[in-house]
Amino acid sequence: MDEDVLSTPGHLISLAARGFARLSESRLKPLGYGVGQLPVLVALQNGKASTQRDLARFARVEQPPMAQMLARMERDGLIQRTPDPADGRSSRIVLAKAALERMPEANAALFEGNKEALTGFTDAEAEQLVDLLERLIENLDQIASAQSSAQL
């Protein structure tokens, strides 16, 4: 039996991710956000991170791209940096007031997009899909971690 690489979970998930990214970008752009900024916005809004290092870890990106993104977000008035009282060499990052005020609208737009994308799915199927994707991401993180350790 011939396998079709275009029917593999990796390829199909990649297509779905690109579709979600396009949908999210079209809904976030009028609010002044980009889809790549989403993990940073959510982490800052929820208090899960407040330093560049923590944001990079939370968003699962390297430090240089995070530094570039934060510089653009600061330029665009989405974030503000303040000196870290515990460490004078680093800074704390917070959402700017205007960005914070637009977050509920951004969240609503993203939830609506997800709802539309899951048209025809039962609630149980949608929950199962999320569970399966979370497990898949955990597996991928473990593989990446093992590969990083092996290269050291």
Helices and strands as residue ranges (DSSP letters): G 5-7, H 9-28, G 29-31, G 35-37, H 38-46, H 52-59, H 63-75, E 79-84, E 87-95, H 97-117, H 123-151
